[in-house]
Structures are given as C-alpha cells and as structure tokens.
Amino acid sequence: MASLDGLLAKLKAEDGYQEKASNSNLDSKNGNAGYNNYTKYSRDINKVGLMGCQGQAWCGTFQFWSEYTVFGLAKALENFCMTKNTYVAYNVFSTREAFRKKDKYVKVPKVGYLVIFKQSHIGRVLAVTSTHITVMEGNTSAKYGDRNGGTVKSKTYNRSDSIIDGYCAIEYSQAEVTPKTGWLKEPIGWWYRNVDGSWAASKWQYINARWYYFDSNGYAVTGWIRLSGKWYYLNKAGEGTECAMVTGWREINDKWYYFDPSSGAMVTSQWVDKWYVGVDGDWIVDYKS
C-alpha cells in the first residue's frame, strides 16, 4: 500500500530485525545475528544503484529502504529531497542538510517525519502526543540514546529531550496522513493501533470489553501463554475476538479447563462448584478427594 499507513505497517513489521555477522541470511529476522552491520536494507539499496554502504552504520539506510519499498524509488528520492545523483540518505547529517535546503527541516513533529538525533542518529516518527513521540529506529537497541545497537526497535522520547535536533518533514497526501486505527491484520498476525498511533507490546490491553496480550513485536498472542507463573488461554476462533482472553469453563483439545472470571488465569488443584480441576488445570471426572 503506497501510503503513510503502508509505510507505518512496513516499519512495524521490521521491528526486531537484527544486523548480521556476515553477508548471509540477510532476509532472516534473527538468523546469523552479529554486529558487523550487514543487512538486507543495504543490499537492496545497492541493487537499485545507490550507496547501500553494506558493513557500515545503517540507521539512515533503513529509513530510506522503508520509504523505497513502499513508494518506489522515484517517489522515495523525492520525499527525501534527493535525486540519484545527490543521494545521501546513508548519512544522517547530510540527510538533514538536504531537507534544510528545501526548507523542510522543522522543530515540530508529525507522524511520518524523520527525527534527527544530535548523536548522528535518525528515526521515523510513528506516533505523536502533546508530550512524547514514538519512533522506529534502525541500528539501535532498547537502550536510551543508542545509535549503534544492531537491531530495529521502537522507542518513546519526551518531545523536549535534548538529544533531539529536529525533524525532516515529509508531507503525505491528506488521504495518507490519518492511519487506520483499531484491529489490523498482517501475515504475521493481528495487532491493534491506538488512536495516537501507538500499539501495545509485551503487555495486556483492554479493548472493547475484552483483554488481549501482545507480544514484544506488538502482535496479539493466540493459544496458551504463561505469564508470571500463571497460564492463560487466548481464543483462536470468532471474527474480531479471535485473540481475546477466555474466562470461565472452556473446552480445549477435548479437555475442560476453568479460567478465573476476574483475572483470566487458569485454576488448578481445587474445586469449582461440583467439579475438580487437577494440577494441570483439566477437569478430573469422578474425582475422589
């Protein structure tokens, strides 16, 4: 989808990609992980005749790759205020100057803008509130201010953070500016975009009177999951509710289990009304105490 919405989905799908130790397994998200700056992003930019700078810092290359794969090369270059002959997206401060020359370097963030960090690092604004921005970065980690961490990761910053230098403004058409909110399905699974553009990751979220658990990449978990020593079951059937936490009695693979109505945790080794559930949580028929 050649739109801002498509770009944000592309960025989110790359969350967790790790740079490689060598020029192999480049398309694998976690395979051949290392710290030698080999990535599929640099490979693909090299293939279109631009400087992918394989084996070098790749935070800028990742941002241009995302734009290119969604909008195509010509539009991506236009959006980055560059041509094939003036392409410098691999360099953070040169990218900043390309936007500055077009009077497109600003101090106020919007979704889709590039954010320039003073430590020679670049990210993409995914969500904006009155006080914070959520950013997707390449060649980073979950650590604050990291500019060479080896992975793709989303992080949140205070808008007044001193490490933020400014923003490269890429204006998308009005139809592209407002991304869809609510449930979105990708080949990997379901995720939920909040009104401010953010999403839950590694935590529960209450949506439309149901609880859902989202993994570290922001996708809703289905089936069994163990958290803090307790088992939960996320439903696999039912349009719109296929990832919801179940409660009460539930038959799973020909066995009956009882999930606490208030917490959703599976009950074990106790009576539930007239029925007894064992140490594994399944109902024991004709149990004798």
C-alpha positions in Angstrom: 0.0 0.0 0.0 1.7 3.2 -1.2 0.6 5.4 1.7 1.6 6.6 5.1 -0.4 3.8 6.6 1.5 1.3 4.4 4.8 2.9 5.5 4.0 2.6 9.2 3.0 -1.0 8.7 6.2 -1.7 6.9 8.3 -0.1 9.7 6.4 -2.0 12.3 6.9 -5.3 10.5 10.7 -4.8 10.7 10.7 -4.3 14.5 13.2 -6.8 15.9 15.3 -7.3 12.8 19.0 -7.9 13.7 22.0 -7.0 11.7 24.2 -9.9 10.6 27.6 -11.1 11.3 28.3 -11.7 7.6 26.7 -11.3 4.2 24.4 -14.3 4.6 20.9 -14.9 5.9 20.2 -11.2 5.3 16.4 -11.8 5.0 16.1 -13.7 8.2 14.9 -11.5 11.1 17.2 -13.2 13.7 19.4 -15.6 11.8 23.2 -15.0 11.6 22.9 -12.2 14.1 26.0 -10.2 14.8 27.5 -6.8 15.0 29.2 -6.4 11.6 26.5 -4.1 10.1 25.3 -6.5 7.3 21.6 -6.0 6.5 19.1 -6.6 3.8 18.5 -2.9 3.7 22.0 -2.1 2.4 21.8 -5.0 0.0 18.5 -3.8 -1.5 19.7 -0.2 -1.8 22.8 -1.3 -3.5 20.7 -3.2 -6.0 18.9 -0.1 -7.2 22.2 1.6 -7.9 22.6 3.7 -4.8 25.1 3.5 -1.9 23.8 0.9 0.5 27.0 1.1 2.5 27.0 -2.6 3.4 29.0 -3.2 6.5 28.6 0.3 7.8 26.2 2.1 10.1 22.7 1.7 8.6 20.2 3.8 10.6 19.7 6.1 7.6 19.7 3.4 5.0 17.0 1.6 6.9 14.8 4.7 6.8 15.3 5.2 3.0 14.7 1.5 2.4 11.4 1.6 4.2 10.3 4.6 2.0 11.6 3.0 -1.2 9.9 -0.4 -0.6 6.5 1.3 -0.1 6.6 4.2 -2.6 9.1 3.1 -5.2 12.5 4.6 -5.9 11.5 7.9 -7.7 8.9 8.9 -5.0 11.3 7.9 -2.2 14.0 10.1 -3.6 11.6 13.0 -4.0 10.3 12.5 -0.4 13.9 12.6 0.8 14.7 15.8 -1.1 17.3 13.9 -3.2 18.0 12.6 -6.7 20.0 9.6 -7.8 23.0 11.9 -8.2 22.6 13.6 -4.8 21.6 10.6 -2.8 23.0 10.8 0.8 20.4 9.1 2.9 23.1 6.8 4.4 24.5 9.9 6.2 22.4 11.4 9.0 23.6 15.0 8.9 23.8 15.1 5.1 20.1 14.0 5.1 19.3 16.8 7.5 21.0 19.3 5.2 19.1 18.0 2.1 15.8 18.8 3.9 17.1 22.1 5.2 18.0 23.3 1.7 14.3 22.7 0.8 13.1 24.5 3.9 11.7 21.2 5.2 13.7 20.9 8.4 11.4 21.8 11.3 11.1 21.7 15.1 7.5 20.2 15.4 7.0 16.5 14.8 4.3 14.8 12.8 3.6 11.2 12.1 5.8 10.1 9.2 8.5 12.7 9.8 12.2 11.7 10.2 13.7 12.7 13.5 17.3 13.7 13.7 19.2 13.0 16.9 22.3 15.0 17.8 24.4 11.9 18.3 24.3 11.3 14.4 21.2 9.0 14.5 17.9 9.0 12.7 14.4 7.6 13.3 10.9 7.7 12.0 8.0 9.3 14.0 5.3 6.7 14.4 3.1 8.5 16.9 2.9 12.0 18.5 1.2 13.2 21.7 1.4 16.6 23.4 4.4 15.5 25.4 6.0 12.5 23.6 6.9 10.9 20.3 7.2 7.2 19.5 10.0 6.5 16.9 11.1 3.4 14.9 14.9 3.3 14.6 17.4 1.1 12.9 20.9 0.2 14.1 19.8 0.7 17.7 18.6 -1.2 20.7 16.1 -0.8 23.5 18.7 1.3 25.3 18.1 5.1 25.5 20.2 7.1 23.1 21.8 4.1 21.5 23.0 4.8 18.0 24.7 1.5 17.1 22.8 -1.3 18.8 22.4 -3.7 15.9 18.6 -4.0 15.6 15.4 -2.3 14.6 13.4 -1.1 17.6 10.6 1.4 18.5 11.2 3.7 21.4 9.5 6.7 23.0 11.0 10.1 23.8 9.9 13.2 25.5 9.4 15.9 22.8 11.7 18.2 24.8 14.5 15.7 25.0 17.8 17.4 24.5 19.1 14.7 22.1 16.5 15.6 19.5 17.9 18.1 16.9 14.8 18.4 14.7 12.6 16.8 12.1 12.8 16.3 8.3 9.3 17.0 7.1 7.8 14.6 4.6 4.2 15.6 3.8 1.9 12.9 2.6 -1.4 13.4 0.8 -4.4 14.1 3.0 -5.7 10.6 2.3 -2.4 9.1 3.6 -2.0 11.3 6.7 -4.5 9.6 9.0 -3.6 5.9 9.5 -6.3 3.4 10.3 -6.9 2.7 14.0 -8.2 -0.4 15.6 -7.5 -4.0 14.6 -5.2 -4.5 11.6 -4.2 -7.9 10.2 -0.8 -8.7 8.7 0.6 -12.1 7.5 2.3 -12.5 10.9 -0.9 -11.8 12.9 -3.3 -9.3 14.4 -2.2 -6.0 16.0 -4.1 -3.0 17.4 -3.3 0.6 16.6 -4.4 3.1 19.2 -5.9 6.5 18.3 -2.5 8.2 18.9 -0.8 5.7 16.5 0.9 3.6 19.3 0.4 -0.1 20.0 0.8 -2.4 22.9 3.9 -4.7 23.1 4.7 -7.2 25.8 1.6 -6.4 27.8 -2.1 -6.7 28.2 -4.6 -4.2 26.7 -8.3 -3.9 27.3 -10.2 -3.4 24.0 -13.9 -3.4 23.6 -14.6 -5.2 26.9 -12.1 -7.9 26.3 -8.4 -8.5 27.3 -5.7 -9.2 24.8 -2.0 -9.9 25.3 0.5 -8.6 22.7 4.0 -10.0 22.2 7.2 -8.0 22.1 6.6 -7.1 18.4 3.1 -5.9 19.1 1.1 -8.9 17.7 -1.8 -10.4 19.6 -1.0 -13.8 21.1 -3.3 -16.8 20.5 -3.5 -20.1 22.3 -1.7 -20.8 25.6 0.6 -18.3 27.3 2.4 -18.4 30.6 2.9 -15.1 32.4 4.2 -14.7 36.0 3.7 -18.3 36.7 0.1 -18.5 35.6 -1.4 -19.9 32.4 -3.9 -18.1 30.2 -5.7 -19.0 27.0 -6.3 -16.6 24.2 -9.2 -17.7 22.0 -8.5 -18.9 18.4 -11.9 -18.6 17.0 -14.5 -15.9 16.4 -14.3 -12.9 14.0 -13.0 -9.9 15.7 -12.4 -11.7 19.0 -10.0 -14.5 17.9 -7.2 -13.3 20.3 -9.3 -12.5 23.3 -8.5 -13.9 26.8 -11.1 -16.5 27.8 -12.7 -16.9 31.2 -14.9 -19.5 32.8 -15.2 -23.1 31.6 -13.6 -23.8 28.2 -13.1 -27.0 26.3 -9.6 -27.1 24.7 -8.4 -30.2 22.8 -11.1 -32.4 24.3 -10.3 -31.3 27.9 -12.2 -28.9 30.1 -10.4 -26.1 32.0 -11.6 -23.3 34.2 -10.3 -19.8 33.9 -10.8 -17.3 36.7 -13.5 -14.8 35.7 -11.7 -11.9 37.2 -8.1 -12.5 36.2 -8.3 -15.0 33.3 -5.7 -17.2 35.0 -6.3 -21.0 34.7 -7.4 -22.5 38.0 -5.6 -25.6 39.3 -5.9 -28.2 42.1 -9.2 -27.1 43.5 -13.0 -27.5 43.4 -15.0 -25.3 41.0 -18.6 -25.7 42.2 -19.2 -29.5 41.9 -16.1 -30.2 39.7 -12.5 -30.7 40.5 -9.6 -29.4 38.3 -6.2 -31.0 38.8 -2.6 -29.8 38.9 -2.6 -29.4 35.1 -5.9 -27.4 35.2 -8.0 -30.0 33.4 -11.3 -31.3 34.9 -10.9 -34.7 36.6 -14.0 -36.7 36.0 -15.3 -38.6 39.1 -12.6 -37.1 41.3 -12.5 -38.6 44.8 -10.8 -36.4 47.5 
